Every structure is written in structure tokens, then in C-alpha cells.
Amino acid sequence: TSPSGALNLFNLYVALSRSHGQSQICLLRDFDENIFLKTHCNELVMEDDRLEEKNSQTCNWWKAFSSSMEKSISR
């Protein structure tokens, strides 16, 4: 759970993604099943998209940089 003690989509995702099947999941307390029907905060989705774009730009820059370095070394 989060520091607040409340379940949210993020910590549910983390818990479920770390398990390897329902035999490894043990529920220690009741929870509102409607949490699975909630959507992510739009601002977080937008920030995630922005970070993905920055990551793509950085990867492309490094590829171009390493390619130019290889060319200058081989001369």
C-alpha cells in the first residue's frame, strides 16, 4: 500500500505485476473492487507521455552521437 495506507491504481499494478499467478496473491484485508474501474489521473497520463517523448528524443540523440563518434574514430 501507499504511505497513506490507501490502495490506488499504481500500487495495485505494482502488486499484481510482481506476482506470477493468482496462487501467489494473498489478500490481507477487504477492499473496494470498484478501484479496478477507476481511470488514471489525466495529468499523470500526460506527464507519462511527455517523459516517454523525452526518452525517445534522448535515445535518438545518443544513437546519432555514438554514430558520429564511431565515424570520427575510424578516420
N, CA, C and O atoms as a Tripos MOL2 file, in Angstrom:
@<TRIPOS>MOLECULE
protein
  300   299    75     0     0
PROTEIN
NO_CHARGES

@<TRIPOS>ATOM
      1 N           0.8390   -1.1960    0.0000 N.3       1 THR1
      2 CA          0.0000    0.0000    0.0000 C.3       1 THR1
      3 C           0.8730    1.2450    0.0000 C.2       1 THR1
      4 O           2.0720    1.1810    0.2700 O.2       1 THR1
      5 N           0.2680    2.3480   -0.3000 N.am      2 SER2
      6 CA          0.9900    3.6140   -0.3200 C.3       2 SER2
      7 C           1.2070    4.1050    1.1060 C.2       2 SER2
      8 O           0.6140    3.5630    2.0390 O.2       2 SER2
      9 N           2.0510    5.1290    1.2920 N.am      3 PRO3
     10 CA          2.2640    5.6580    2.6430 C.3       3 PRO3
     11 C           0.9730    6.0870    3.3380 C.2       3 PRO3
     12 O           0.8810    6.0570    4.5650 O.2       3 PRO3
     13 N          -0.0230    6.4870    2.5450 N.am      4 SER4
     14 CA         -1.3020    6.8810    3.1460 C.3       4 SER4
     15 C          -2.0950    5.6700    3.6180 C.2       4 SER4
     16 O          -3.0570    5.8100    4.3730 O.2       4 SER4
     17 N          -1.6920    4.4810    3.1760 N.am      5 GLY5
     18 CA         -2.4070    3.2670    3.5510 C.3       5 GLY5
     19 C          -3.5610    2.9320    2.6290 C.2       5 GLY5
     20 O          -4.2160    1.9040    2.7990 O.2       5 GLY5
     21 N          -3.8170    3.7950    1.6490 N.am      6 ALA6
     22 CA         -4.9300    3.5710    0.7290 C.3       6 ALA6
     23 C          -4.4440    2.8850   -0.5390 C.2       6 ALA6
     24 O          -3.3220    3.1150   -0.9900 O.2       6 ALA6
     25 N          -5.2870    2.0500   -1.1010 N.am      7 LEU7
     26 CA         -4.9690    1.4200   -2.3740 C.3       7 LEU7
     27 C          -5.2320    2.4020   -3.5010 C.2       7 LEU7
     28 O          -6.1900    3.1740   -3.4510 O.2       7 LEU7
     29 N          -4.3910    2.3720   -4.5050 N.am      8 ASN8
     30 CA         -4.6400    3.1530   -5.7090 C.3       8 ASN8
     31 C          -4.2240    2.3110   -6.9090 C.2       8 ASN8
     32 O          -3.6850    1.2160   -6.7470 O.2       8 ASN8
     33 N          -4.4730    2.8170   -8.1050 N.am      9 LEU9
     34 CA         -4.1770    2.0320   -9.2990 C.3       9 LEU9
     35 C          -2.6960    1.7020   -9.4130 C.2       9 LEU9
     36 O          -2.3310    0.6190   -9.8720 O.2       9 LEU9
     37 N          -1.8430    2.6300   -8.9990 N.am     10 PHE10
     38 CA         -0.4070    2.3990   -9.1220 C.3      10 PHE10
     39 C           0.0510    1.2490   -8.2360 C.2      10 PHE10
     40 O           0.7070    0.3240   -8.7150 O.2      10 PHE10
     41 N          -0.2900    1.2940   -6.9390 N.am     11 ASN11
     42 CA          0.2220    0.2190   -6.0830 C.3      11 ASN11
     43 C          -0.4810   -1.1110   -6.3570 C.2      11 ASN11
     44 O           0.0880   -2.1670   -6.0810 O.2      11 ASN11
     45 N          -1.6940   -1.0860   -6.8900 N.am     12 LEU12
     46 CA         -2.3240   -2.3330   -7.3320 C.3      12 LEU12
     47 C          -1.5710   -2.9130   -8.5240 C.2      12 LEU12
     48 O          -1.3300   -4.1190   -8.5920 O.2      12 LEU12
     49 N          -1.2040   -2.0460   -9.4590 N.am     13 TYR13
     50 CA         -0.4400   -2.5020  -10.6220 C.3      13 TYR13
     51 C           0.8790   -3.1320  -10.1900 C.2      13 TYR13
     52 O           1.2470   -4.2040  -10.6700 O.2      13 TYR13
     53 N           1.5820   -2.4710   -9.2910 N.am     14 VAL14
     54 CA          2.8720   -2.9870   -8.8290 C.3      14 VAL14
     55 C           2.6920   -4.3570   -8.1850 C.2      14 VAL14
     56 O           3.4340   -5.2910   -8.4870 O.2      14 VAL14
     57 N           1.7170   -4.4750   -7.3080 N.am     15 ALA15
     58 CA          1.4950   -5.7520   -6.6180 C.3      15 ALA15
     59 C           1.1280   -6.8590   -7.6000 C.2      15 ALA15
     60 O           1.6520   -7.9700   -7.5100 O.2      15 ALA15
     61 N           0.2380   -6.5620   -8.5270 N.am     16 LEU16
     62 CA         -0.2000   -7.5880   -9.4730 C.3      16 LEU16
     63 C           0.8870   -7.9270  -10.4890 C.2      16 LEU16
     64 O           1.0010   -9.0780  -10.9100 O.2      16 LEU16
     65 N           1.6810   -6.9450  -10.8850 N.am     17 SER17
     66 CA          2.7150   -7.2150  -11.8850 C.3      17 SER17
     67 C           3.8720   -8.0200  -11.3100 C.2      17 SER17
     68 O           4.6220   -8.6440  -12.0610 O.2      17 SER17
     69 N           4.0250   -8.0140  -10.0070 N.am     18 ARG18
     70 CA          5.1130   -8.7710   -9.3780 C.3      18 ARG18
     71 C           4.7240  -10.2140   -9.0720 C.2      18 ARG18
     72 O           5.5770  -11.0190   -8.6980 O.2      18 ARG18
     73 N           3.4650  -10.5410   -9.2240 N.am     19 SER19
     74 CA          3.0360  -11.9090   -8.9370 C.3      19 SER19
     75 C           3.1100  -12.7440  -10.2100 C.2      19 SER19
     76 O           3.1260  -12.2100  -11.3190 O.2      19 SER19
     77 N           3.1560  -14.0460  -10.0360 N.am     20 HIS20
     78 CA          3.2160  -14.9650  -11.1670 C.3      20 HIS20
     79 C           2.0120  -15.8990  -11.1360 C.2      20 HIS20
     80 O           2.1540  -17.1180  -11.2360 O.2      20 HIS20
     81 N           0.8430  -15.3220  -10.9990 N.am     21 GLY21
     82 CA         -0.3720  -16.1210  -10.9740 C.3      21 GLY21
     83 C          -1.1410  -15.9030   -9.6880 C.2      21 GLY21
     84 O          -0.5940  -15.4380   -8.6880 O.2      21 GLY21
     85 N          -2.4150  -16.2430   -9.7300 N.am     22 GLN22
     86 CA         -3.2650  -15.9410   -8.5840 C.3      22 GLN22
     87 C          -2.9110  -16.7560   -7.3470 C.2      22 GLN22
     88 O          -3.3300  -16.4040   -6.2450 O.2      22 GLN22
     89 N          -2.1510  -17.8360   -7.5020 N.am     23 SER23
     90 CA         -1.7610  -18.6140   -6.3210 C.3      23 SER23
     91 C          -0.7800  -17.8470   -5.4360 C.2      23 SER23
     92 O          -0.6090  -18.1850   -4.2650 O.2      23 SER23
     93 N          -0.1380  -16.8180   -5.9860 N.am     24 GLN24
     94 CA          0.8220  -16.0310   -5.2120 C.3      24 GLN24
     95 C           0.2130  -14.7610   -4.6190 C.2      24 GLN24
     96 O           0.9120  -13.9990   -3.9520 O.2      24 GLN24
     97 N          -1.0530  -14.5290   -4.8470 N.am     25 ILE25
     98 CA         -1.7050  -13.3190   -4.3460 C.3      25 ILE25
     99 C          -2.5080  -13.6660   -3.1050 C.2      25 ILE25
    100 O          -3.3580  -14.5560   -3.1330 O.2      25 ILE25
    101 N          -2.2390  -12.9690   -2.0330 N.am     26 CYS26
    102 CA         -2.9630  -13.1840   -0.7850 C.3      26 CYS26
    103 C          -3.5310  -11.8450   -0.3280 C.2      26 CYS26
    104 O          -2.7790  -10.9080   -0.0600 O.2      26 CYS26
    105 N          -4.8480  -11.7550   -0.2400 N.am     27 LEU27
    106 CA         -5.4910  -10.5220    0.2050 C.3      27 LEU27
    107 C          -5.5900  -10.5400    1.7230 C.2      27 LEU27
    108 O          -6.1870  -11.4400    2.3130 O.2      27 LEU27
    109 N          -4.9990   -9.5400    2.3360 N.am     28 LEU28
    110 CA         -4.9630   -9.4910    3.7950 C.3      28 LEU28
    111 C          -6.1000   -8.6820    4.3910 C.2      28 LEU28
    112 O          -6.3300   -8.7250    5.5990 O.2      28 LEU28
    113 N          -6.8090   -7.9480    3.5530 N.am     29 ARG29
    114 CA         -7.9500   -7.1760    4.0500 C.3      29 ARG29
    115 C          -8.9120   -6.9090    2.9080 C.2      29 ARG29
    116 O          -8.5530   -7.0270    1.7360 O.2      29 ARG29
    117 N         -10.1230   -6.5530    3.2560 N.am     30 ASP30
    118 CA        -11.1230   -6.2320    2.2460 C.3      30 ASP30
    119 C         -10.7530   -4.9260    1.5540 C.2      30 ASP30
    120 O         -10.0680   -4.0760    2.1230 O.2      30 ASP30
    121 N         -11.2180   -4.7820    0.3190 N.am     31 PHE31
    122 CA        -11.0150   -3.5360   -0.4150 C.3      31 PHE31
    123 C         -12.1840   -3.3470   -1.3630 C.2      31 PHE31
    124 O         -12.9240   -4.2820   -1.6660 O.2      31 PHE31
    125 N         -12.3300   -2.1240   -1.8180 N.am     32 ASP32
    126 CA        -13.4100   -1.7830   -2.7330 C.3      32 ASP32
    127 C         -13.0260   -2.2400   -4.1410 C.2      32 ASP32
    128 O         -12.0770   -1.7140   -4.7230 O.2      32 ASP32
    129 N         -13.7410   -3.1960   -4.6810 N.am     33 GLU33
    130 CA        -13.4310   -3.7300   -6.0100 C.3      33 GLU33
    131 C         -13.6030   -2.6970   -7.1100 C.2      33 GLU33
    132 O         -13.0740   -2.8760   -8.2080 O.2      33 GLU33
    133 N         -14.3310   -1.6220   -6.8410 N.am     34 ASN34
    134 CA        -14.5260   -0.5750   -7.8430 C.3      34 ASN34
    135 C         -13.2320    0.1580   -8.1790 C.2      34 ASN34
    136 O         -13.1720    0.8940   -9.1650 O.2      34 ASN34
    137 N         -12.1970   -0.0390   -7.3640 N.am     35 ILE35
    138 CA        -10.9200    0.6100   -7.6630 C.3      35 ILE35
    139 C         -10.3950    0.1630   -9.0280 C.2      35 ILE35
    140 O          -9.6820    0.9150   -9.6930 O.2      35 ILE35
    141 N         -10.7450   -1.0610   -9.4500 N.am     36 PHE36
    142 CA        -10.3030   -1.5530  -10.7500 C.3      36 PHE36
    143 C         -11.0270   -0.8700  -11.9060 C.2      36 PHE36
    144 O         -10.6090   -0.9920  -13.0570 O.2      36 PHE36
    145 N         -12.0940   -0.1630  -11.6130 N.am     37 LEU37
    146 CA        -12.8590    0.5290  -12.6500 C.3      37 LEU37
    147 C         -12.4610    1.9930  -12.7850 C.2      37 LEU37
    148 O         -12.9390    2.6810  -13.6870 O.2      37 LEU37
    149 N         -11.6010    2.4740  -11.9100 N.am     38 LYS38
    150 CA        -11.1860    3.8760  -11.9490 C.3      38 LYS38
    151 C         -10.2170    4.1160  -13.0980 C.2      38 LYS38
    152 O          -9.5800    3.1900  -13.6010 O.2      38 LYS38
    153 N         -10.1190    5.3670  -13.4990 N.am     39 THR39
    154 CA         -9.1610    5.7470  -14.5370 C.3      39 THR39
    155 C          -8.0100    6.5050  -13.8990 C.2      39 THR39
    156 O          -8.1190    7.0250  -12.7880 O.2      39 THR39
    157 N          -6.9180    6.5530  -14.6240 N.am     40 HIS40
    158 CA         -5.7540    7.2870  -14.1320 C.3      40 HIS40
    159 C          -6.0020    8.7860  -14.2200 C.2      40 HIS40
    160 O          -6.7870    9.2540  -15.0440 O.2      40 HIS40
    161 N          -5.3270    9.5160  -13.3680 N.am     41 CYS41
    162 CA         -5.3880   10.9730  -13.3840 C.3      41 CYS41
    163 C          -4.8490   11.4600  -14.7320 C.2      41 CYS41
    164 O          -3.7610   11.0590  -15.1450 O.2      41 CYS41
    165 N          -5.6000   12.3140  -15.4140 N.am     42 ASN42
    166 CA         -5.2150   12.7860  -16.7360 C.3      42 ASN42
    167 C          -3.8550   13.4850  -16.7250 C.2      42 ASN42
    168 O          -3.0760   13.3390  -17.6660 O.2      42 ASN42
    169 N          -3.5680   14.2410  -15.6670 N.am     43 GLU43
    170 CA         -2.2800   14.9350  -15.5860 C.3      43 GLU43
    171 C          -1.1220   13.9350  -15.5280 C.2      43 GLU43
    172 O          -0.0650   14.1740  -16.1130 O.2      43 GLU43
    173 N          -1.3190   12.8170  -14.8250 N.am     44 LEU44
    174 CA         -0.2700   11.8000  -14.7570 C.3      44 LEU44
    175 C          -0.0640   11.1160  -16.1020 C.2      44 LEU44
    176 O           1.0680   10.8130  -16.4790 O.2      44 LEU44
    177 N          -1.1400   10.8750  -16.8170 N.am     45 VAL45
    178 CA         -1.0370   10.2700  -18.1410 C.3      45 VAL45
    179 C          -0.2940   11.2140  -19.0860 C.2      45 VAL45
    180 O           0.5570   10.7790  -19.8610 O.2      45 VAL45
    181 N          -0.6170   12.5020  -19.0200 N.am     46 MET46
    182 CA          0.0660   13.4840  -19.8620 C.3      46 MET46
    183 C           1.5470   13.5670  -19.5140 C.2      46 MET46
    184 O           2.3880   13.6590  -20.4090 O.2      46 MET46
    185 N           1.8720   13.5370  -18.2330 N.am     47 GLU47
    186 CA          3.2750   13.5810  -17.8090 C.3      47 GLU47
    187 C           4.0080   12.3210  -18.2560 C.2      47 GLU47
    188 O           5.1620   12.3940  -18.6790 O.2      47 GLU47
    189 N           3.3580   11.1810  -18.1700 N.am     48 ASP48
    190 CA          3.9710    9.9420  -18.6330 C.3      48 ASP48
    191 C           4.2580   10.0120  -20.1320 C.2      48 ASP48
    192 O           5.3210    9.5850  -20.5820 O.2      48 ASP48
    193 N           3.3160   10.5460  -20.9020 N.am     49 ASP49
    194 CA          3.5220   10.7190  -22.3430 C.3      49 ASP49
    195 C           4.6880   11.6610  -22.6190 C.2      49 ASP49
    196 O           5.4880   11.4100  -23.5210 O.2      49 ASP49
    197 N           4.7900   12.7430  -21.8510 N.am     50 ARG50
    198 CA          5.8830   13.7030  -22.0210 C.3      50 ARG50
    199 C           7.2250   13.0320  -21.7390 C.2      50 ARG50
    200 O           8.1910   13.2270  -22.4770 O.2      50 ARG50
    201 N           7.2770   12.2440  -20.6700 N.am     51 LEU51
    202 CA          8.5180   11.5580  -20.3260 C.3      51 LEU51
    203 C           8.8910   10.5080  -21.3730 C.2      51 LEU51
    204 O          10.0700   10.3280  -21.6780 O.2      51 LEU51
    205 N           7.9040    9.8250  -21.9180 N.am     52 GLU52
    206 CA          8.1730    8.8610  -22.9920 C.3      52 GLU52
    207 C           8.7710    9.5670  -24.2080 C.2      52 GLU52
    208 O           9.7050    9.0570  -24.8280 O.2      52 GLU52
    209 N           8.2380   10.7310  -24.5470 N.am     53 GLU53
    210 CA          8.7640   11.5000  -25.6780 C.3      53 GLU53
    211 C          10.1930   11.9550  -25.4020 C.2      53 GLU53
    212 O          11.0480   11.8630  -26.2830 O.2      53 GLU53
    213 N          10.4650   12.4430  -24.1950 N.am     54 LYS54
    214 CA         11.8290   12.8490  -23.8160 C.3      54 LYS54
    215 C          12.7780   11.6570  -23.8910 C.2      54 LYS54
    216 O          13.9120   11.7940  -24.3500 O.2      54 LYS54
    217 N          12.3250   10.5000  -23.4480 N.am     55 ASN55
    218 CA         13.1460    9.2950  -23.5160 C.3      55 ASN55
    219 C          13.4750    8.9510  -24.9630 C.2      55 ASN55
    220 O          14.6160    8.6160  -25.2800 O.2      55 ASN55
    221 N          12.4920    9.0310  -25.8270 N.am     56 SER56
    222 CA         12.7030    8.7480  -27.2440 C.3      56 SER56
    223 C          13.6960    9.7340  -27.8540 C.2      56 SER56
    224 O          14.5830    9.3350  -28.6080 O.2      56 SER56
    225 N          13.5500   11.0140  -27.5330 N.am     57 GLN57
    226 CA         14.4720   12.0350  -28.0360 C.3      57 GLN57
    227 C          15.8940   11.7730  -27.5440 C.2      57 GLN57
    228 O          16.8540   11.9000  -28.3050 O.2      57 GLN57
    229 N          16.0220   11.4110  -26.2810 N.am     58 THR58
    230 CA         17.3440   11.1360  -25.7110 C.3      58 THR58
    231 C          17.9820    9.9210  -26.3780 C.2      58 THR58
    232 O          19.1680    9.9480  -26.7080 O.2      58 THR58
    233 N          17.2120    8.8630  -26.5770 N.am     59 CYS59
    234 CA         17.7350    7.6670  -27.2540 C.3      59 CYS59
    235 C          18.2030    8.0000  -28.6650 C.2      59 CYS59
    236 O          19.2710    7.5580  -29.0890 O.2      59 CYS59
    237 N          17.4060    8.7780  -29.3930 N.am     60 ASN60
    238 CA         17.7850    9.1640  -30.7510 C.3      60 ASN60
    239 C          19.0480   10.0150  -30.7460 C.2      60 ASN60
    240 O          19.9120    9.8440  -31.6070 O.2      60 ASN60
    241 N          19.1650   10.9260  -29.7900 N.am     61 TRP61
    242 CA         20.3590   11.7670  -29.6920 C.3      61 TRP61
    243 C          21.5950   10.9060  -29.4450 C.2      61 TRP61
    244 O          22.6230   11.0910  -30.0980 O.2      61 TRP61
    245 N          21.4980    9.9570  -28.4960 N.am     62 TRP62
    246 CA         22.6400    9.0980  -28.1840 C.3      62 TRP62
    247 C          23.0260    8.2290  -29.3740 C.2      62 TRP62
    248 O          24.2110    8.0070  -29.6200 O.2      62 TRP62
    249 N          22.0380    7.7380  -30.1130 N.am     63 LYS63
    250 CA         22.3500    6.9390  -31.3030 C.3      63 LYS63
    251 C          23.1060    7.7740  -32.3270 C.2      63 LYS63
    252 O          24.1050    7.3250  -32.8880 O.2      63 LYS63
    253 N          22.6240    8.9940  -32.5680 N.am     64 ALA64
    254 CA         23.2990    9.8830  -33.5140 C.3      64 ALA64
    255 C          24.6880   10.2510  -33.0130 C.2      64 ALA64
    256 O          25.6400   10.2840  -33.7920 O.2      64 ALA64
    257 N          24.8090   10.5250  -31.7330 N.am     65 PHE65
    258 CA         26.0980   10.8960  -31.1420 C.3      65 PHE65
    259 C          27.0950    9.7470  -31.2500 C.2      65 PHE65
    260 O          28.2350    9.9480  -31.6700 O.2      65 PHE65
    261 N          26.6700    8.5480  -30.8730 N.am     66 SER66
    262 CA         27.5950    7.4070  -30.9180 C.3      66 SER66
    263 C          27.9790    7.0760  -32.3550 C.2      66 SER66
    264 O          29.1100    6.6670  -32.6190 O.2      66 SER66
    265 N          27.0430    7.2520  -33.2820 N.am     67 SER67
    266 CA         27.3470    7.0160  -34.6920 C.3      67 SER67
    267 C          28.3850    8.0110  -35.1950 C.2      67 SER67
    268 O          29.3150    7.6320  -35.9070 O.2      67 SER67
    269 N          28.2330    9.2780  -34.8290 N.am     68 SER68
    270 CA         29.2050   10.2900  -35.2590 C.3      68 SER68
    271 C          30.5560   10.0660  -34.5940 C.2      68 SER68
    272 O          31.5920   10.3290  -35.2050 O.2      68 SER68
    273 N          30.5650    9.5870  -33.3570 N.am     69 MET69
    274 CA         31.8280    9.2970  -32.6720 C.3      69 MET69
    275 C          32.5400    8.1220  -33.3370 C.2      69 MET69
    276 O          33.7600    8.1450  -33.4970 O.2      69 MET69
    277 N          31.7880    7.1020  -33.7200 N.am     70 GLU70
    278 CA         32.3870    5.9490  -34.3980 C.3      70 GLU70
    279 C          33.0150    6.3640  -35.7210 C.2      70 GLU70
    280 O          34.0950    5.8940  -36.0790 O.2      70 GLU70
    281 N          32.3300    7.2520  -36.4480 N.am     71 LYS71
    282 CA         32.8590    7.7270  -37.7300 C.3      71 LYS71
    283 C          34.1380    8.5300  -37.5300 C.2      71 LYS71
    284 O          35.0860    8.3910  -38.3030 O.2      71 LYS71
    285 N          34.1710    9.3720  -36.4930 N.am     72 SER72
    286 CA         35.3630   10.1960  -36.2690 C.3      72 SER72
    287 C          36.5340    9.3550  -35.7610 C.2      72 SER72
    288 O          37.6890    9.6870  -36.0290 O.2      72 SER72
    289 N          36.2570    8.2880  -35.0430 N.am     73 ILE73
    290 CA         37.3240    7.4180  -34.5400 C.3      73 ILE73
    291 C          37.9080    6.5730  -35.6770 C.2      73 ILE73
    292 O          39.1130    6.3230  -35.7160 O.2      73 ILE73
    293 N          37.0500    6.1370  -36.5950 N.am     74 SER74
    294 CA         37.5110    5.2620  -37.6750 C.3      74 SER74
    295 C          38.2830    6.0160  -38.7530 C.2      74 SER74
    296 O          38.8500    5.3820  -39.6420 O.2      74 SER74
    297 N          38.3250    7.3300  -38.7060 N.am     75 ARG75
    298 CA         39.0530    8.1170  -39.7160 C.3      75 ARG75
    299 C          40.5080    8.1380  -39.4570 C.2      75 ARG75
    300 O          41.2610    8.7550  -40.2120 O.2      75 ARG75
@<TRIPOS>BOND
     1     1     2 1
     2     2     3 1
     3     3     4 2
     4     3     5 am
     5     5     6 1
     6     6     7 1
     7     7     8 2
     8     7     9 am
     9     9    10 1
    10    10    11 1
    11    11    12 2
    12    11    13 am
    13    13    14 1
    14    14    15 1
    15    15    16 2
    16    15    17 am
    17    17    18 1
    18    18    19 1
    19    19    20 2
    20    19    21 am
    21    21    22 1
    22    22    23 1
    23    23    24 2
    24    23    25 am
    25    25    26 1
    26    26    27 1
    27    27    28 2
    28    27    29 am
    29    29    30 1
    30    30    31 1
    31    31    32 2
    32    31    33 am
    33    33    34 1
    34    34    35 1
    35    35    36 2
    36    35    37 am
    37    37    38 1
    38    38    39 1
    39    39    40 2
    40    39    41 am
    41    41    42 1
    42    42    43 1
    43    43    44 2
    44    43    45 am
    45    45    46 1
    46    46    47 1
    47    47    48 2
    48    47    49 am
    49    49    50 1
    50    50    51 1
    51    51    52 2
    52    51    53 am
    53    53    54 1
    54    54    55 1
    55    55    56 2
    56    55    57 am
    57    57    58 1
    58    58    59 1
    59    59    60 2
    60    59    61 am
    61    61    62 1
    62    62    63 1
    63    63    64 2
    64    63    65 am
    65    65    66 1
    66    66    67 1
    67    67    68 2
    68    67    69 am
    69    69    70 1
    70    70    71 1
    71    71    72 2
    72    71    73 am
    73    73    74 1
    74    74    75 1
    75    75    76 2
    76    75    77 am
    77    77    78 1
    78    78    79 1
    79    79    80 2
    80    79    81 am
    81    81    82 1
    82    82    83 1
    83    83    84 2
    84    83    85 am
    85    85    86 1
    86    86    87 1
    87    87    88 2
    88    87    89 am
    89    89    90 1
    90    90    91 1
    91    91    92 2
    92    91    93 am
    93    93    94 1
    94    94    95 1
    95    95    96 2
    96    95    97 am
    97    97    98 1
    98    98    99 1
    99    99   100 2
   100    99   101 am
   101   101   102 1
   102   102   103 1
   103   103   104 2
   104   103   105 am
   105   105   106 1
   106   106   107 1
   107   107   108 2
   108   107   109 am
   109   109   110 1
   110   110   111 1
   111   111   112 2
   112   111   113 am
   113   113   114 1
   114   114   115 1
   115   115   116 2
   116   115   117 am
   117   117   118 1
   118   118   119 1
   119   119   120 2
   120   119   121 am
   121   121   122 1
   122   122   123 1
   123   123   124 2
   124   123   125 am
   125   125   126 1
   126   126   127 1
   127   127   128 2
   128   127   129 am
   129   129   130 1
   130   130   131 1
   131   131   132 2
   132   131   133 am
   133   133   134 1
   134   134   135 1
   135   135   136 2
   136   135   137 am
   137   137   138 1
   138   138   139 1
   139   139   140 2
   140   139   141 am
   141   141   142 1
   142   142   143 1
   143   143   144 2
   144   143   145 am
   145   145   146 1
   146   146   147 1
   147   147   148 2
   148   147   149 am
   149   149   150 1
   150   150   151 1
   151   151   152 2
   152   151   153 am
   153   153   154 1
   154   154   155 1
   155   155   156 2
   156   155   157 am
   157   157   158 1
   158   158   159 1
   159   159   160 2
   160   159   161 am
   161   161   162 1
   162   162   163 1
   163   163   164 2
   164   163   165 am
   165   165   166 1
   166   166   167 1
   167   167   168 2
   168   167   169 am
   169   169   170 1
   170   170   171 1
   171   171   172 2
   172   171   173 am
   173   173   174 1
   174   174   175 1
   175   175   176 2
   176   175   177 am
   177   177   178 1
   178   178   179 1
   179   179   180 2
   180   179   181 am
   181   181   182 1
   182   182   183 1
   183   183   184 2
   184   183   185 am
   185   185   186 1
   186   186   187 1
   187   187   188 2
   188   187   189 am
   189   189   190 1
   190   190   191 1
   191   191   192 2
   192   191   193 am
   193   193   194 1
   194   194   195 1
   195   195   196 2
   196   195   197 am
   197   197   198 1
   198   198   199 1
   199   199   200 2
   200   199   201 am
   201   201   202 1
   202   202   203 1
   203   203   204 2
   204   203   205 am
   205   205   206 1
   206   206   207 1
   207   207   208 2
   208   207   209 am
   209   209   210 1
   210   210   211 1
   211   211   212 2
   212   211   213 am
   213   213   214 1
   214   214   215 1
   215   215   216 2
   216   215   217 am
   217   217   218 1
   218   218   219 1
   219   219   220 2
   220   219   221 am
   221   221   222 1
   222   222   223 1
   223   223   224 2
   224   223   225 am
   225   225   226 1
   226   226   227 1
   227   227   228 2
   228   227   229 am
   229   229   230 1
   230   230   231 1
   231   231   232 2
   232   231   233 am
   233   233   234 1
   234   234   235 1
   235   235   236 2
   236   235   237 am
   237   237   238 1
   238   238   239 1
   239   239   240 2
   240   239   241 am
   241   241   242 1
   242   242   243 1
   243   243   244 2
   244   243   245 am
   245   245   246 1
   246   246   247 1
   247   247   248 2
   248   247   249 am
   249   249   250 1
   250   250   251 1
   251   251   252 2
   252   251   253 am
   253   253   254 1
   254   254   255 1
   255   255   256 2
   256   255   257 am
   257   257   258 1
   258   258   259 1
   259   259   260 2
   260   259   261 am
   261   261   262 1
   262   262   263 1
   263   263   264 2
   264   263   265 am
   265   265   266 1
   266   266   267 1
   267   267   268 2
   268   267   269 am
   269   269   270 1
   270   270   271 1
   271   271   272 2
   272   271   273 am
   273   273   274 1
   274   274   275 1
   275   275   276 2
   276   275   277 am
   277   277   278 1
   278   278   279 1
   279   279   280 2
   280   279   281 am
   281   281   282 1
   282   282   283 1
   283   283   284 2
   284   283   285 am
   285   285   286 1
   286   286   287 1
   287   287   288 2
   288   287   289 am
   289   289   290 1
   290   290   291 1
   291   291   292 2
   292   291   293 am
   293   293   294 1
   294   294   295 1
   295   295   296 2
   296   295   297 am
   297   297   298 1
   298   298   299 1
   299   299   300 2
@<TRIPOS>SUBSTRUCTURE
     1 THR1         2 RESIDUE 1 A THR
     2 SER2         6 RESIDUE 1 A SER
     3 PRO3        10 RESIDUE 1 A PRO
     4 SER4        14 RESIDUE 1 A SER
     5 GLY5        18 RESIDUE 1 A GLY
     6 ALA6        22 RESIDUE 1 A ALA
     7 LEU7        26 RESIDUE 1 A LEU
     8 ASN8        30 RESIDUE 1 A ASN
     9 LEU9        34 RESIDUE 1 A LEU
    10 PHE10       38 RESIDUE 1 A PHE
    11 ASN11       42 RESIDUE 1 A ASN
    12 LEU12       46 RESIDUE 1 A LEU
    13 TYR13       50 RESIDUE 1 A TYR
    14 VAL14       54 RESIDUE 1 A VAL
    15 ALA15       58 RESIDUE 1 A ALA
    16 LEU16       62 RESIDUE 1 A LEU
    17 SER17       66 RESIDUE 1 A SER
    18 ARG18       70 RESIDUE 1 A ARG
    19 SER19       74 RESIDUE 1 A SER
    20 HIS20       78 RESIDUE 1 A HIS
    21 GLY21       82 RESIDUE 1 A GLY
    22 GLN22       86 RESIDUE 1 A GLN
    23 SER23       90 RESIDUE 1 A SER
    24 GLN24       94 RESIDUE 1 A GLN
    25 ILE25       98 RESIDUE 1 A ILE
    26 CYS26      102 RESIDUE 1 A CYS
    27 LEU27      106 RESIDUE 1 A LEU
    28 LEU28      110 RESIDUE 1 A LEU
    29 ARG29      114 RESIDUE 1 A ARG
    30 ASP30      118 RESIDUE 1 A ASP
    31 PHE31      122 RESIDUE 1 A PHE
    32 ASP32      126 RESIDUE 1 A ASP
    33 GLU33      130 RESIDUE 1 A GLU
    34 ASN34      134 RESIDUE 1 A ASN
    35 ILE35      138 RESIDUE 1 A ILE
    36 PHE36      142 RESIDUE 1 A PHE
    37 LEU37      146 RESIDUE 1 A LEU
    38 LYS38      150 RESIDUE 1 A LYS
    39 THR39      154 RESIDUE 1 A THR
    40 HIS40      158 RESIDUE 1 A HIS
    41 CYS41      162 RESIDUE 1 A CYS
    42 ASN42      166 RESIDUE 1 A ASN
    43 GLU43      170 RESIDUE 1 A GLU
    44 LEU44      174 RESIDUE 1 A LEU
    45 VAL45      178 RESIDUE 1 A VAL
    46 MET46      182 RESIDUE 1 A MET
    47 GLU47      186 RESIDUE 1 A GLU
    48 ASP48      190 RESIDUE 1 A ASP
    49 ASP49      194 RESIDUE 1 A ASP
    50 ARG50      198 RESIDUE 1 A ARG
    51 LEU51      202 RESIDUE 1 A LEU
    52 GLU52      206 RESIDUE 1 A GLU
    53 GLU53      210 RESIDUE 1 A GLU
    54 LYS54      214 RESIDUE 1 A LYS
    55 ASN55      218 RESIDUE 1 A ASN
    56 SER56      222 RESIDUE 1 A SER
    57 GLN57      226 RESIDUE 1 A GLN
    58 THR58      230 RESIDUE 1 A THR
    59 CYS59      234 RESIDUE 1 A CYS
    60 ASN60      238 RESIDUE 1 A ASN
    61 TRP61      242 RESIDUE 1 A TRP
    62 TRP62      246 RESIDUE 1 A TRP
    63 LYS63      250 RESIDUE 1 A LYS
    64 ALA64      254 RESIDUE 1 A ALA
    65 PHE65      258 RESIDUE 1 A PHE
    66 SER66      262 RESIDUE 1 A SER
    67 SER67      266 RESIDUE 1 A SER
    68 SER68      270 RESIDUE 1 A SER
    69 MET69      274 RESIDUE 1 A MET
    70 GLU70      278 RESIDUE 1 A GLU
    71 LYS71      282 RESIDUE 1 A LYS
    72 SER72      286 RESIDUE 1 A SER
    73 ILE73      290 RESIDUE 1 A ILE
    74 SER74      294 RESIDUE 1 A SER
    75 ARG75      298 RESIDUE 1 A ARG
